[in-house]
Amino acid sequence: MATATQVQSTLRAGLACRCPRCGEGSVFKGFLTIAERCDVCDLDLSFADPADGPAFFVMSGVSIAVITGWAIWAVMAQPALWLQAAVVFPALIGGCLACLRPVKAWLVAEQYVHKAEEGQWASIGGHGVGGFVLDRRKASGG
């Protein structure tokens, strides 16, 4: 077990769906619901907000892998359409469901390690601020 100051590998913590700080407690309290706190080291997990990132990465990666395999299989073996559908759709759904939890836990671990937080504006500037030239003809000498 790691101490509270020792940081786990984000990939290892993600694949195991474990706390990014101690590597022991679970990140989830449901299938995809992030727990409020780690049940071992009491890390507050309220910082974690991977949003739609895990779903996007999983859908993209799984669909590329499954569709590539399907295309090669369809050209080489030329199976019936019903057989293709019976194989490809469960592979897509099963692959996504199998990968979603570890990828979400990995992104939570990355947010912890990199101290990610919501973006904040220092200043949104004002009209004419920001180094833009108002009259380009005068600036170019023409």
C-alpha positions as CSV (number, residue, x, y, z in Angstrom):
1,M,0.0,0.0,0.0
2,A,1.3,3.5,-0.9
3,T,1.5,6.3,1.7
4,A,-0.7,9.3,1.3
5,T,2.0,11.3,-0.3
6,Q,3.1,8.6,-2.8
7,V,1.3,8.8,-6.1
8,Q,0.2,5.7,-7.8
9,S,0.7,5.1,-11.5
10,T,-2.3,6.7,-13.2
11,L,-2.6,3.8,-15.7
12,R,-2.4,1.2,-12.9
13,A,-5.0,3.0,-10.8
14,G,-7.3,3.4,-13.8
15,L,-7.2,-0.2,-14.9
16,A,-7.9,-1.3,-11.4
17,C,-10.5,1.4,-10.9
18,R,-8.8,2.4,-7.6
19,C,-8.0,5.6,-5.8
20,P,-5.3,7.6,-7.5
21,R,-3.7,8.5,-4.2
22,C,-3.6,5.2,-2.2
23,G,-4.4,2.6,-4.9
24,E,-6.6,0.7,-2.5
25,G,-10.1,2.3,-2.3
26,S,-12.6,2.2,-5.2
27,V,-13.2,5.3,-7.3
28,F,-16.8,4.2,-8.1
29,K,-19.9,3.7,-5.9
30,G,-21.9,2.4,-8.9
31,F,-21.1,1.3,-12.4
32,L,-20.0,4.8,-13.5
33,T,-20.9,7.0,-10.6
34,I,-17.8,8.4,-8.9
35,A,-17.7,8.1,-5.1
36,E,-17.6,11.2,-2.9
37,R,-14.5,10.0,-1.0
38,C,-12.1,7.1,-1.1
39,D,-13.1,4.6,1.5
40,V,-9.5,3.9,2.5
41,C,-7.5,7.2,2.5
42,D,-10.5,9.5,2.6
43,L,-9.4,11.4,-0.6
44,D,-12.2,13.9,-1.6
45,L,-13.1,12.9,-5.2
46,S,-15.3,15.9,-5.8
47,F,-12.5,17.3,-8.1
48,A,-13.1,14.5,-10.5
49,D,-15.2,15.5,-13.6
50,P,-14.1,13.6,-16.7
51,A,-17.4,14.7,-18.4
52,D,-17.8,13.0,-21.8
53,G,-14.1,12.3,-22.3
54,P,-14.2,8.6,-21.4
55,A,-17.2,7.9,-23.6
56,F,-15.6,9.6,-26.6
57,F,-12.3,7.9,-26.3
58,V,-13.9,4.4,-25.7
59,M,-16.4,4.7,-28.5
60,S,-13.7,5.9,-30.9
61,G,-11.1,3.3,-29.9
62,V,-13.5,0.3,-29.7
63,S,-15.3,1.2,-32.9
64,I,-12.0,1.6,-34.8
65,A,-10.7,-1.8,-33.5
66,V,-14.0,-3.7,-34.1
67,I,-14.8,-2.2,-37.5
68,T,-11.3,-2.9,-38.7
69,G,-11.6,-6.5,-37.6
70,W,-15.0,-6.8,-39.1
71,A,-13.9,-5.3,-42.4
72,I,-11.0,-7.8,-42.7
73,W,-13.3,-10.7,-41.7
74,A,-16.1,-9.6,-44.1
75,V,-13.7,-9.4,-47.1
76,M,-11.8,-12.6,-46.3
77,A,-14.7,-14.9,-45.2
78,Q,-17.7,-13.2,-46.7
79,P,-20.1,-14.3,-44.0
80,A,-23.9,-13.8,-44.2
81,L,-25.2,-10.4,-43.1
82,W,-27.1,-11.8,-40.2
83,L,-23.9,-13.4,-38.9
84,Q,-22.0,-10.1,-39.3
85,A,-24.6,-8.2,-37.4
86,A,-24.7,-11.0,-34.7
87,V,-21.0,-10.6,-34.2
88,V,-20.3,-6.9,-34.7
89,F,-23.0,-5.3,-32.6
90,P,-22.3,-7.3,-29.4
91,A,-18.6,-6.7,-29.9
92,L,-19.2,-3.0,-30.1
93,I,-21.5,-2.9,-27.1
94,G,-19.4,-5.3,-25.0
95,G,-16.2,-3.6,-25.9
96,C,-17.5,-0.2,-24.9
97,L,-19.0,-1.5,-21.6
98,A,-15.8,-3.3,-20.7
99,C,-13.6,-0.3,-21.3
100,L,-15.7,2.6,-20.0
101,R,-15.0,2.1,-16.3
102,P,-11.2,1.8,-16.5
103,V,-10.9,4.7,-18.9
104,K,-13.0,6.9,-16.6
105,A,-11.0,5.9,-13.6
106,W,-7.8,6.6,-15.5
107,L,-9.0,10.1,-16.4
108,V,-9.9,10.7,-12.8
109,A,-6.4,9.6,-11.8
110,E,-4.9,12.0,-14.4
111,Q,-7.0,14.8,-13.1
112,Y,-5.7,14.1,-9.6
113,V,-2.0,13.9,-10.6
114,H,-2.1,17.0,-12.7
115,K,-4.3,18.9,-10.2
116,A,-6.9,19.7,-12.9
117,E,-9.6,22.2,-12.1
118,E,-12.2,24.1,-13.9
119,G,-10.8,26.8,-16.1
120,Q,-11.1,30.3,-14.8
121,W,-10.8,33.6,-16.7
122,A,-8.3,36.1,-15.3
123,S,-9.7,38.7,-17.6
124,I,-11.8,38.6,-20.8
125,G,-10.3,41.9,-21.9
126,G,-12.1,44.9,-23.3
127,H,-12.9,46.5,-26.6
128,G,-9.6,47.4,-28.4
129,V,-7.5,45.5,-25.9
130,G,-5.1,42.7,-26.9
131,G,-2.6,44.2,-29.2
132,F,-4.8,44.4,-32.3
133,V,-4.2,47.2,-34.7
134,L,-7.4,49.3,-35.2
135,D,-6.3,50.8,-38.6
136,R,-4.1,48.4,-40.6
137,R,-3.3,50.9,-43.2
138,K,-1.5,53.2,-40.7
139,A,0.3,50.2,-39.2
140,S,1.6,49.0,-42.6
141,G,2.8,52.5,-43.6
142,G,0.5,52.6,-46.6
